[in-house]
């Protein structure tokens, strides 16, 4: 089989239903494919609803597997283990792909046979967006756009996101899969499992392609359009990276972190004082990150 389209879901039934409805509009690829849903320990009735089967496409094989170890990285690794396709295509449960999405991804596979492909993600925002939500912040809501030209990605600074990504199954399994210590766990909104895997592939000199015509729309929920969401996201990211950087070394943070933390908070305070809350969020996010980094080094396990 050529492609496995996998959706990993946790406790997000209403969004999943909308995503599955959108899949009925997909233009099918030329090669054989299947739809694989990984139910990641959902307590909201997702399993029972999937079991009744009304959501399935009649033209392809549709399967559901249960992954009880909570965490999106574990769910993605389960998808890799269960997939029948040579390539695994990941779509999140709150996204709607454009009709030619899979066709464009298949064309990139046929042309280049890469280890991975990243596609464009467009944030689909509610109508009542706050005035502080600038274009610069959309990347933290999953938006991804490296331009309209298809090309190879070779830099650490251009990661792909698993909301719209394809991976050569055996290559990723040989590389160790997704890091189970990273990514969302239930209601804990963290990430990094996709960017860490991308960085590993780049370091291994594997081919990663950018496919701008393969576009999906990420439906953003209103609760994410709060300043606290962005601050908590960066605090958790800092905690994770601080603990990983410390490793087995002393839990006493190095002295150089103290002035970095002080400068980050100082810049945030000055920015808010001079220009107001509408312009200071980015600096406040940096301060939250360094606070989390310090805390993670001090307290968190690896």
VENZI-V574411 format. One record per helix or strand. SS is the DSSP state (h for helix, s for strand). FROM is the first residue (numbers start at 1). LEN is the number of residues. Records with the same first field share a line. If there is no record, write none. Layout:
SS->FROM-LEN + FROM-LEN
This chain:
s->3-7 + 33-8 + 61-7 + 87-5 + 95-3 + 116-9 + 144-1 + 151-3 + 164-5 + 185-1 + 188-1 + 208-12
h->13-11 + 46-7 + 72-11 + 101-12 + 135-7 + 169-6 + 193-11 + 222-3 + 227-20 + 256-20 + 277-23
